[in-house]
Amino acid sequence: MSKVIVVDDIKSYCDSVCEELKGMGVEAVGCYNVRKAKWLIEHAGRNDVMLVDLVLKDDSGWNGTDILRWMRQMGYYQMFFLMTGFGTMENSIETLELGAKSYIPKEQMGEKFYSRIKDIMDEQNRLDMQEGLEIFRRQSKAFQRVYNDIRDYAATGIRLVITGESGTGRQHLAEDLMAMSGMEGKQYAHVDCSTLARMEHVEEYFYGHQKGAFTSAVSSSDGILEKANGGFLFLENVHKMPMEVQDMLAGVLAKGRYSRIGSTKERFVKFNIVSTSCVSPDEAVAEGIMSQEFRDYICEGKVLVPPLRDTRDDILPLAKFFIEQFDPKKRRLSREAREKLEAYQWPGNVRELVSVIRTAVARCHEDEIHAEYLNISKCDSRGCKSMAATERDIIIAALKRNGNNKSQAAEELGISRKTIYNKMAEYQIVLDGD
């Protein structure tokens, strides 16, 4: 459930805003200093909303705009409202340029404003439910094998890594595995490993802290490990977990115990692990981005999710399913539209198909969805040259954006360094200096 994070150094005001939001059915958590605010942001969900005071009397010297600037630099894009009783137009312009939703004088805050925040959060959660959907059970033979593997692994309780290209539905399969394992009623913790490198307090994130561990630790707090204890730890994008975090987690998995920050008392934990990655664990070890020890702890089994272009029997049933989700009129696709969908190579996989159908439904004002409303390029399904040319252009553009650094370009594209080398050889891409 998404929440509002309220940051104001005046405790009484911060608490009163939280109480008003809670009174309207909105979850809210308050904090009174920048250090705690940064910790909350590092642990925030993507649909959480920031409500931050401009003027903060804090030892860091930061104000609300500084927090927003730091968020954007660190890659946190939660919706941000700046509140103040003292603001200037100069503050307002800078804040909006940094991507704040709005600049709110405190005297204008009240039931109307809080209702607006609630509506925004409700709409975002509704869209997320549409994107997650009750996932369509695909019927292609290749995907039936995937389902069977997931079912078998769920029954054995072994630690599984689900690999495949971005957009293929790895996360939904991980959720299927947990559901089949009887996760209902058990604890569950989700870690997006791509965010760990940006965190300032990773140990605290996993271990939690004891009351009094630091100045603002007014109470004890569970970390990710305790939240997963007795249930599941879901490691999304596990190939992006920093090596030092892999070593830390491998130590916990080896011993089955850890200590909170600020405590010498050991806490015992036991949980199952399911991970997703666009790189196979063995390839990640070969590339030097995953340790062999960590790989052995998290990967007792592997499932490779096929790309949509290799499960063409699923394209039209999926398209029909998404139309039923997004289109109140439940319109049909024209013959030309169906042919175009089947011929396309789908480099973005199911995620791209969702976007194409959603856009087509929004653009179409006729009784049937025609091919002209599908925002995809022409490409026939028999290994067309235009698809290869497009992929070649994408790789070259990524290399240019990253100063010809192959590792960085591969990470941006969600592929391994080995894959980008293979693609460069396949498409005869030569860089200056090579």
N, C-alpha and C positions, 0 to 999 in steps of 0.2 A: 504493500500500500504506500502511495506517495505521501510526502509530508512537506510542511513549510518549516524551514530553518530560519529562526528569527535571531538576529545578531544586534544587540544594543547593550552598551556598557551600563546603562541605568537598569538595574535588576528589576525594580518594581514595574517599570514601563514594559520591559521585555516580557515579564511574566503575565502582565495584563493582556498584551497582544496575543500571547499563546492561549490564554484562557478564552478570549473572544473567538479565536479561530476554532478551538475545541468545542465551544458552545454551538458552532455552526456545523459540527460534524467533520472538521478538518483536523487531521493529526498535525501537531506542531511541537517543535522542540526548540528551546531557547538557550542561548549562551551569551556570556558577558565579556569575552575577550577574544582576541584574534587567534591565539593558539588553539583554543577549543573550536573556533569557527573553522579553521583549516582542517582540523581532524574530522569534523562533521562533514565537510565538503568532500574529503578524501573517501569517506564511507557513504556518501549520498547516492541515491538512485537517480537514474537519468531524468525521471519525471518530478523529482523534488523541486521545490521553489525556494529561492533565497529572498529574504526580506531583511535588508541590512541598513543600519543607520550610517549616515555619512560621517558624522563626527564621533570618533571613538577615542576615549581617554585610555590609551593602552600603551604599555611599555614598549611595544614594537614600533610605535610611531605611525602605524598604518591607520588609514581611514577606510570608509566603505568602498570608495573608488579603487583604492589599492588592493582590496580583497578581490574585486571584480577583475582588475588587471591581472592579478596572480592566477585567478581561475582560468582565464582565457589562455594565458601563457602555458599553463599546465595541462590544457586540453579538457577542462571541465566546462560544460555548456548548459548547465541547468538554468532555468528561467530566473532572472535576477531583477528585483525591485529595490531601488535605493530610496530610503525614507530619511527625512530631515526636517528640522525646524529652522535651519539657518541657511539653506542652500542658495547658491547664486546661479545665474544663467550659465556661467562658465563651467561650473560643476556639472550642470545638466547636460551640456553639449558633450563634454568628455565622456560622461557616463553612457550616454546613448550611443556614441561612436564606438564604445567598447562592447556594445551589444546588450545593454540593459533593456528590459521590457518597458520600464517606465520610471519616472522620477517623481516620488510622491511626498508632498509636504505633509507633515504629521497631522496638521489640522484637517486634512481632507481624508484621513484614514477613518474608517468606520464601517458600519454594516454593509454599505453599498460596495466599498472597496473589497472587503473580505468575501462578499458574494461573488465578485468578479474573479478573485483568485480561485475560489471553489469551483466556479464554472470552467475555468481554464484547466484545472487539474482533472475534473471529471471528463472533459472532452479528450484530453490526452490519454487518460486511462482507457476511454472507450475505443480510441483509435488503436491503442496497443492491443486491446482484446481482439479487434478486427484483424490485426496483423498476425497475432498468435493463432486466432481462429481455433475451432475444434478441428485439428489438422486432418486433412483429407488422407484416407488410407489408400496409398497408391497400389496399383494392380500389376505393374510391369513385373516380369519375371526377376529382373535384377533387383528391384526393390523388395520383392517378396523374400529373396534370399537375405537381404539386410534385416528385415523384420524377424525372420527366423533366427538369425544370429543374435539379435538383441534379446529375443525371448530366451534363448538358451543361456546367454551370459547372465541375464537377470535371475534365472533359476539357480545358478551356481554361486552368485555373489562375488565373483572375481572382479578385480579392478580393470576397467576397460578404457581404452582410448579410441574415440570415434574420429576418424580423419576424413578429409574430403575438401573440395574446393569451397570457397566462400559462397554462401547463399544456397547450399544444397540441403539445409535442414538438419545440420548436426545437433543443434541445441534441442530441437524437438525430439530427436531420437534419444538424446540423453535423458530428457524428461520422461519419455516412454519407458526407458530402462528403469528409472527410479520408481515410476508408477507400477510397473510389473513386479518390482522387487518388494512391493508392499510398503512403500514409503509413507503412506497415509498414517498420520499420527506420530511419525518419527521426525527428528530434527533434520534440518537441511541448511546448508550454507553455500552460497554461490560466490565465486571469485572470478572476476574478469582479469586474467593475468596480464593483459596488455596495459592495465592501469598501474601495476605495481611499481614500475620503474619511476613513476612520477610521485609516489608517496614518500613523505618525509618520515613516517613512523610505521614502517612495515611490520616490525616485531610486535608493536602494540596492536596493530591490526589483527595479527594472527593470535597472539598470546593473551590480549586483554591486559588490564592493569589492576593493581591492588589499591585500595583507598590509601591516599597519602603518598603514592609513588612519586608524584610531582605536585606542584602548587595547586593546579586546578583539578586534581583528582580527588574530588569531594566524596566520591563513592567508588566502589569496585565496579569493574566493567568486564563482561565476557568478550573474548575475541572470537575470531572465526572458528578456531579449533573447538571451543566449547559449544558453539552454535551447531557444529556438525556432529558432536559427540552422540553416539547411539543411532546415527542416521547416515546422511550422505554429505560428502564434500564434492561439489561440482566445480571443476577447474576449466573454465572457458579460455580458449586460446592459450593452452598450456605451453606451447612452444615459445611464447613470449614472456614466460616467467624468468626474471633475472637469475643468473647462476647462483648468486649469494642467497636468494630466497629458496632456490631448489635445495641448496645445502642445508639451510635451516629446517625446511620441511622434511627432508630426508632423515635428519637427526630425530625429529619427532616420530616419524613412521618407524624408525628402527627401534626406538625405546618404548613407544606407546605412551609417552608422558612428556610434560613440559611444565614450566613455571610462569605464572603471570609476571609482568613487569612490576618490580617492587616487592616481590615475594620470593621466599626460598622454598615454600611448600610446593611439592610436585603434584600435578593433577593428571590423572590417568584418562586417556581418551581412546576410543575405538570407533572407527567409522569406515564406510565403504567410499570408494573414490571412482568417479566417472569424469573423464576429461574429453575435451574436443580440441582439434588442431587441424590446420591446413597442411601440416607437414607430418609425415609418419615419424613415430618416436625414434626408429632406427636411423632415419635420415637426419633427424635433429641431432642425434649423437654424433653422426659422421660430420655434420656441419659445425660441430662445436658449440651449439646453442643449448644443448641439454647434456647433463652428466649421465654416464652409464648407470651410476647408483640410483639416481632419481628415476630414470627411465624404468629400471627394474622394479622399483616400488610402486609406480603408478600404472604400469602396463603389463598385466597378466593376459590380456586379450586385446585384439584389434578388430575394428570394423571399418571398412572403406566404403564411404557413401558415393555412389556413382553420380557424375554430373547429369544435368537434365538432358543434354544432347545425346547421352547414351541410354536414356530411358524414354524414347520418343512416344511410346504408348501412353505415357502419363501426361503429355502436354495438353491435349484437348480436354481430358477429364479434369485436370487441375484448373484450366482456364474456365471451364463451366462452373466449377466449384467456387472460384473467386468471384465470378459474375453474380452468382447467387448471394454472395456475402455483401457485395458492394452496390448492386443495382436493385432498387426496389421494384423495378419493372421486370426484372428477370429476363432481359432480352437475349435473343440468340445471336450467335456469330454468323456472319454471312459465309458462303462457301469460300470466297476469296480470302476472307480473314482467317478461316481455319487453315487454309493452305499456307498462308504467310506465317502463321504461328508454328506450323509443323516444319517449315523449311528453315526457320531461323536457328542459329547455332547456340543461343542462350549462354553467352559468356558469364552473365550474372546469375545463372541458374534460376531456382524457384523464386528467389527474392526479386529478380528482375521481372519475372512473369507477373508477380503480384503488382509491381509498379506499373507495368504496361497495361494490365487489365483495369486497374484503378483509374489510370489516366484516360483510357478509352471510354470507360463508363461516364466519366465526368464530361468528356468532349462531345459525346454522341447525343444528338437530339432527334434521332430517327427511331423507327420501330425495330431496326436491326443494326447490330454493330458491324460496320464495314471495315475493310482493310485499311482505308485511309485514316482511321482513328487509332491505328496501332503504331505507336512511335518506335518502330524498329526498322533497321535497314533491310534491303532485299538481299537474300543469300540463300541459295538452294542447299538442301541437306546433303548433297553428295560431295562434301569436302571442298567447298567453293573457295576460289582464290581470294575473293573479297574478305572472307573471314580471316584468312591468314594475313592478308595485308593489314587488316584492322588490328590484329593482335601484334603484328610487327610495329605498327605505329604507336600502339599503347606502350610497348616495352621501351621504344626509343624515347618517347616523351617522359616516361618515368626515370630513365637514366639521365636525361638532361636536367630534370628537376632536382636530381640528387647529385649533380656534379659528376656524373658517370660512376658513382659509387654503386657497385653491383649489389652489395649486401643491403644497402638502404633502399635501393629501387625494388629489390625482391620483397623486402618487408612491407613497403608501401602497397605492392601488388598482391600481398598475401600468398606469396609462393616462396619456395626455398631458394637459396643461392645456387644450388645445383641445377634447379629447374631453369633459372634465368640464364645460366651458362649454356644449358642445352638448347634453349629457345634462341639465344644469340647465334649459336652455331647453325641451328636449323634455318634461321632467316638471314644468315650471313650478315649479322650486325657487327660492324667493326668500329671501335671507338678510337678517337685520337690518342695516339701514344701506344696503342696495342700492336 
